[in-house]
């Protein structure tokens, strides 16, 4: 290797590697390009893209995609979830069957707090050594367990056990609707008997992080639980933001990351329980919550949905009839996926251009978009973190 930078191979798999099948790849990375540079992987971004697979995102954007592999519960996941909520950092948790079976409440908490749950197979076999039938059975069994537990569909993201795959595996996963997710940042955190020190963990992860990184951590790691708050703080200070895997480049209908607003909402001087998220620094408020609180003013409005035309209608002057979902206030979550609204919105029968996102199945409208036709004035009290709405 005279005249070239020595390539240091980092075998980053979640357990002991087995002897590979013919044509199998055991995912590894070379960090020879220097600190904070995207590494070279066993396959290129372009090769993986043919199968809808990823090991990193857009390397020109300072987004990070946090992912955790969940082989079994080791007592640290609750603390990890607490830290993620503190930082409003969404993550993807790749589940195996044993975790869903033995830690159902933590699994449900992950979903309830806005995180993505992905498929890491039911029994965690080396998938390069199994038949197509067994491959599909592993993913379907895990998916069904998750649906039985939460009532939700598992996210369309699959991580190969041990980081081992063949191109056939990638095709099979793609045919089942999954994107195979590898990683570009990781370190030796999975061996519970050989946990890295705080200092070495922070040094390694900070030297390897790069724009667009998919970060692999393990929930069994005591070190991860201990350093996560400090690590995320350092990455935020370096200008990074945390995104959902569903926002990876090239995926259809990518969502924005919505974090619970830290503001108190005042209507004519009275505190009101209005669900709100911040997206790109702006407040978006729950449409039904706004309608409910406006019942106390002279500017009431009703909300109705026309399923045949798929439109949302706002009728000024009508008294809003609550449905029972209003007035919950701020959600106690880490973050939520916010999808751009596609339903036409009519105000008194006239199409209105409003900035709308759908979050958790509900419409959230940019607060300032209410100003021209409903709200007299909006003021922000930075000291008290209050939004003061005047009618």
JOSUL-V793402 format. One record per backbone hydrogen bond with DSSP energy under -1.0 kcal/mol. NH is the residue of the N-H (numbers start at 1). CO is the residue of the C=O. If there is no record, write none. Layout:
nh co
NH CO
NH CO
This chain:
nh co
4 1
10 29
15 13
24 21
25 165
27 163
29 10
30 40
34 31
36 207
37 34
40 30
42 28
48 44
49 45
51 48
52 49
53 48
54 180
57 212
61 58
63 61
64 241
65 213
67 215
68 92
69 217
70 94
80 76
81 77
82 78
83 79
84 80
85 81
86 82
87 83
89 84
92 66
93 116
94 68
95 118
97 122
100 96
101 97
102 98
103 99
107 103
108 104
109 105
110 106
111 107
112 108
113 109
114 111
115 110
116 91
118 93
119 157
120 95
129 126
135 131
136 132
137 133
138 134
139 135
140 136
141 137
142 138
143 139
144 140
145 141
146 142
147 143
148 144
149 145
150 146
151 147
155 117
157 155
158 179
159 119
163 160
164 161
165 25
170 166
171 167
172 168
173 169
174 170
175 171
176 172
177 174
178 173
179 156
181 158
182 54
184 214
185 214
189 187
194 191
201 197
202 198
203 199
204 200
205 201
206 202
207 203
208 204
209 205
212 63
213 210
215 65
216 185
217 67
219 69
221 218
225 221
226 222
227 223
228 224
231 227
232 228
233 229
234 230
235 231
236 232
237 233
238 234
239 236
240 235
241 62
243 64
247 244
248 245
251 248
256 338
258 336
259 278
261 276
264 385
266 387
267 270
268 389
270 267
272 265
274 272
277 284
278 259
279 282
282 279
284 277
285 365
286 275
287 363
290 286
291 287
292 288
293 289
294 290
295 292
296 293
297 294
302 315
304 313
306 311
310 306
311 306
312 344
313 304
314 346
315 302
317 300
318 315
333 331
334 113
335 113
336 258
338 256
339 358
341 356
346 312
347 350
348 314
350 347
352 345
354 352
357 364
358 339
359 362
362 359
364 357
365 285
366 355
367 283
369 366
370 367
374 370
375 370
376 390
377 390
379 388
381 386
385 381
386 381
387 264
388 379
389 266
390 377
